[in-house]
Amino acid sequence: MVHDVRVVDDVSLEVARGDILAVVGPSGAGKSSFLRLLNRLDEPTSGTVYLNGRDFTAIPPRELRHQIGMVMQSAYLFPGTIAQNISYGPAQRGIELSSVRIDSLLRDVGLAGRGKGDVALVSGGEAQRVALARALANEPQLLLLDEPTSALDETARKEIEVLIGTILREHRLACVIVTHDRAQARRIATRVMVMERGRLTALGSVEEVFHAR
């Protein structure tokens, strides 16, 4: 609730491993707010989220955000090398990623051999690849994607879209992706949720939801 207005209200659903849920709807529908609630970037005023049956309020926020990875519309990278960015999350838990693991993550996102590169020199599409690798480094159970391609040019958008689909299938992650692009939702998602004025108005397979609209 913001200024006594419910920005997300009465949304109840389940996302299973291997499920890719696209959240679509008009601007101001509450899509990004819903995503932020899932990893406690914002706190719900009522209701809760369960991760493998465990109330997420019982999970320390730092631990929760290692289990729920998030990639934003614009990649917010830390100054330094690509490898340092990828290593950041595990390092917060006292885990040092091996060079072999870093190289593997870089290969997964199409940046093989780029670990020593400075993030100040990467393109927008490359920055999103680094952000994906950084999220995957924590071995999350759920991946949240907030308009991950909307700030990219057409070529980079298509490349990242294909990359996301490949990663999700290979790792069988549960995923919630917010997108304004219904064609993208058709290409990536296994299910679609439509939000309007903060409420869930449709939920089902891609065919069911878009055929009905």
QUIZITA-V465502 format. One record per helix or strand of 3 or more residues. SS is the DSSP state (A for helix, B for strand). FROM is the first residue (numbers start at 0). TO is the last residue. Records with the same first field share a line. If there is no record, write none. Layout:
SS: FROM-TO + FROM-TO
//
This chain:
B: 19-23 + 67-70 + 141-145 + 173-177 + 190-195 + 198-204
A: 30-37 + 55-57 + 60-66 + 81-91 + 98-107 + 118-120 + 123-135 + 153-170 + 181-187 + 205-210
//
